[in-house]
Amino acid sequence: MICCFSLLIVFSLFVSQCHGGCAEVDSQTEAVAGEGFLLGCISCKKREEVSAQTTVDWHFKPMGEEEFRHIFHYDHPRADVLHDDFIDRLVWHGTQHRDIQIGAVYILNVTFNDTGTYRCTFNRNLNLPLPDEHVTVEKEVELTVVAVANRELAAVISEIVMYVLIVVLQLWLIAVLVYCYKKISNEHEAWEARKALKAQTGLLESKESCDGVQLE
């Protein structure tokens, strides 16, 4: 008499950095005033096996203005903050060698004045057997600074789906337990019935034996 109970395994999603490759993921675009914010910028090489020397520059155009300001330059291992508004507020969070593919910078103590357009520029020299090739890649981030963080729609939907999944799994587990209980109960009743029938058959055989002895 065996009842098979299903095991429920809940997997937690997590984000891990992959060191075996490069994926160009867009930066977040909403920062909270008074907190820190990571300005993401990734430029993957088309051929990983080709080494390169790369520098990264960040420019900023405040909301309502037309001109970009040069605010940051990185040439490994040196990081230079080039504008007074960002002195002691920009920290390099990108690749820690000259072959740069991640050009992220971290803004400390974000203010509403940081709202605007940020431009990230990779200047890359590829080391090829022929004369070196120079590649320039530009990416822009439209940053909005808010007083309180807004919950993204995707996060809300994910949370709703998670709760629905938990409820469904609980109901399913209850159904499995009820099924197994009924199965055990039915098998027990069947076993009791067979036991009673066997006992009754034994009594009948014993009675027939006794009747045969009396007849003799």
Secondary structure by P-SEA (a helix, b strand, c coil): cbbbbbbbbbbbbbbbbbccccccccccccccccbbbbbbbbbbbccccccccbbbbbbbbcccccccccccccccccccccccccccccccccccccccccbbbbbccccccccbbbbbbbbbbbbccccbbbbbbbbbbbbbbbcbbbbcaaaaaaaaaaaaaaaaaaaaaaaaaaaaaaaaaaaaaaaaaaaaaaaaaaaaaaaaaaaaaaac
